[in-house]
């Protein structure tokens, strides 16, 4: 066991990526061969075989050779080690590999037809992102010009950012705002001009972002206005455990998740045509904005 842990710590990025692919292909395609690895990474057969052997030494109960398939398949004891075992992860890899194949000559284009609908790219200047990343890493206080619906031309603010956040549609930065004296989310595309670091000392102590460190449960269930069979369909489609799905999430991110998953949280009534609802809406309301 100690040997395996040591091996894991010594993995190089390219090997780690190949081990991830081994799991994804075996799990989602049902047949893993050296050729699969050769096509995806443009490596030679000897290297591909070596990678599969290496993986099997690390995870001896995950794969078995099937003579009929002439390749490896997952066993009933399979447990993902280098992936999260989700379909989304596999499909995103195929999409990435498909794009890469037109630029990297050693990669064979993926044969699986796949198209992903992605949110539009937001226009954000690299210098803005560089400054925000630096401030987050170094816990710096910065001077920014930020536009909002109320002030579309922008206004000066001093903020102390700590985390970049994606809502699924656009990126924000979580930061303490000295003007409003609270932690807020600032949309990256609304920063204007240059960002400057403020080196003079604060005359007050920045409070802890307690809400950020507060985790809540979102209890999602099929809409009871549908029939029992329809509710079972929605539960299966969402991968619910039984007839319920509990999402543990940071409180400030709850609304973003509900919006992304099209789960109603305002003006809700039982006869609305949503497939799932938030069962504990009354408990969660205080964390929504």
Secondary structure, 3 states (H helix, E strand, C coil): CHHHHHHHHCCCHHHHHHHHHHHHHHHHHCCECHHHHHHHHCCCHHHHHHHHHHHHHHCCCCEEEECCCCEEEECCCCCCCCCCCCHHHHHHHHHHHHHHHCCCCCCCCCCCCCCCCCCCCCCCCHHHHHHHHHHHHHCCCEEEEECCCCCCCCEEEEEEEEEEEECCCCEEEEEEECCCCEEEEEEHHHEEEEEEECCCCCCCCCCCCCCCCCEEEEEEEECCCCCHHHHHHHHHHCCCECCEEEEEEEHHHHHHHHHHCCCCCCCCCCCCCCCEEECCHHHHHHHCC
